[in-house]
Amino acid sequence: MDVPVEFEDIRFIRATSLPVDGKVELTVMIHYGTGNFEITEMGSLVVTGIIRETENPSIPEAYNFQSNSKFPMIAKKDFYKELKLRGYHYNGAFQAVNLARSDAS
């Protein structure tokens, strides 16, 4: 049974590393009534947010990129280098960002 849902106020608390065998056990808890949810890994909080069932899913508007920013643009290589320095290791298909602004917008 497919049920359309919308997510709100998603907060990524920490990264989850994928082991070589590709298996990670996540626990999802949904608080019925409020729609608040938590995703944990080995008892440690990973993601929080709100999930709601919807009859008419909305399609978000495209981001209106503003080129007149005081923050410089950073190339893909530098973007993923910065993430790696912070403990996030993305490779291959998981490197979809080609250009980003240094203020993370």
FIDOTOR-939705 format. One record per atom (N, C-alpha, C, O): x, y, z. Coordinates in steps of 0.05 Angstrom, whole numbers, plus 5000, padded with zeros to 4 digits. Example, Ala and Ser with C-alpha at 12.3 -4.5 7.8 and 13.67 -1.06 7.14 Angstrom:
// residues 2
526448865156
524649105156
526449345156
528549345169
525749555142
527349795143
525850015157
526850235161
This chain:
// residues 105
501749775000
500050005000
501850255000
503550285018
501450424980
502950674979
501450894992
499050934988
502751045009
501551275023
503351515018
505651515027
502351725005
503951965001
504352115027
502552155043
506852195032
507552345057
509252585050
510452605029
509252775069
511053005067
512753015092
511752955114
515253095089
517053125112
517353425117
517553585099
517553495143
517953775151
520153785173
520553595187
521454015174
523454065196
525453835199
525953755222
526553735177
528453515179
531153625190
532153835181
532253485210
534753565221
536653325221
536053115234
538853345207
540853135206
542753185229
544253385228
542753015249
544353055273
547252965269
549153105277
547652735256
550352635251
550352455227
548252365218
552752415216
553052235193
553051945202
553751885225
552251765184
552351485188
554251365168
553951405144
556251215177
558151095159
557050825149
555850665164
557450775123
556650515112
559050335112
561150395100
558850095125
561049905125
561349775097
559649805080
563549635093
564149515068
561849325059
561249315035
560649175078
558548995070
555949145064
553949015055
555849405069
553549565062
551149545080
548949635072
551449425103
549149385121
549249575145
551249575160
547149725149
546849905172
544049865183
542149865168
543849825209
541249785222
540350055234
541650155252
538150155223
536950405233
534350345245
532850175236
533650485267
531050455280
529450715275
530450935281
527050685265
525250915260
523050905280
521550705282
522651125294
520451155313
518751395305
519751615302
516151335301
514251555294
512351585317
511151385326
512051825327
510251885349
507551955337
507052175327
505751755338
503151795326
501652015340
501852045365
500152175325
498752405336
500252655329
499052845319
502852665334
504452905328
505852875301
506353075288
506552635293
508052595268
511052635272
512552605253
511952705296
514752735301
516152455298
515052255306
518452455285
519852205282
522752235290
523852455289
523952015296
526851995303
527951755289
526751535288
530351775278
531851555267
534351525283
535851715286
534851285294
537251235310
538851005298
537750835284
541351005305
543150785298
544650705323
546050865335
544250465332
545450355356
544950545380
546650595397
542450645382
541650815404
542451105402
541751255419
543851175381
544751455378
543051595357
542651485335
542151835363
540351985346
541752065320
543952175321
540452015297
541552085271
539952305257
541052495247
537252275257
535552465243
532952505259
531952325272
531952755259
529352815271
527652975250
528753085231
525052985255
523353135237
520453075242
519752955262
518853165223
515953115224
515152985198
515953065176
513452785200
512352655176
509352665177
508152615198
508152735155
505152765154
504152625129
505252645107
501952485132
500552375109
499152595094
498052785106
499252585068
497952805052
496452685028
497352485017
494352805021
492852714998
493852844972
493652734951
494853094975
495853244952
498753324957
499253544966
500653144951
503453214955
504253464939
503553484916
505653644952
506453884938
509253844926
510853694937
509753974904
512353964892
513754224899
512854444893
516054204913
517454454921
518354614897
519054504876
518354874901
519355054880
522355034878
523754964897
523355084854
526155074849
527555304865
526355514868
529855244875
531355444890
532055684872
533055644849
531555924881
532156164865
534956244872
535456394891
536856164855
539656224859
540256514854
539456624833
541556644873
542356924870
545356944865
546956854882
546057044843
548957054836
550457294849
552857294849
549057484859
550357724871
550757684901
549557834917
552357494909
552857434937
555657514944
557457514927
556057594969
558757664978
560457414984
562857434989
559157174984
560556924989
561456804963
559956784944
563956714962
565056604937
563956324931
563056184950
564056244906
563255974898
565655794902
567955874900
565055544909
567155344912
566655104893
564355024889
568755004881
568554794862
567954524876
568254494900
567054334860
566454064870
568653944886
568253844908
571153964876
573453844889
573753964917
574153824937
573554224919
573954364945
571554314964
571954294988
569154294953
566754234968
567053964983
566653945007
567753754968
568053494980
570553464997
570553305016
572553624992
574953625009
574153735037
574953635057
572553955037
571554075062
569853875078
570153845102
568153725064
566453525077
568253305089
567753215111
570253215074
571953005083
573453095108
573852935127
574353345109
575753445133
573853445157
574853435180
571253455152
569353455174
568253175181
566453145197
569452975168
568752695174
566652565156
565752345161
565952705134
563952595115
565552505090
567052655078
565152255083
566552135060
564652055039
563251845041
564452215018
562652154995
564252074971
566352194966
563351874956
564751774933
562751714910
560451674915
563751714886
562251634863
559551774860
559452014858
557451614859
554751724854
553851904877
551852044874
555151894900
554452054922
555752334922
555552484941
557052394900
558252664896
556752804874
557752834851
554352894880
552653024860
552853324859
551953454840
554153454879
554453744879
556753814861
559053724865
556253994842
558354084824
559454354831
561854414825
557854524844
558554794851
556954884874
554554824875
558155014894
556655104917
557755374926
559955444921
556055514940
556855764952
558055714979
557055534994
560155854987
561555795012
559955845037
560755765059
557555975035
555856015058
553755795060
551955805076
554155585044
552455345044
549655395033
547855235038
549355605018
546755655005
547055564977
545055584962
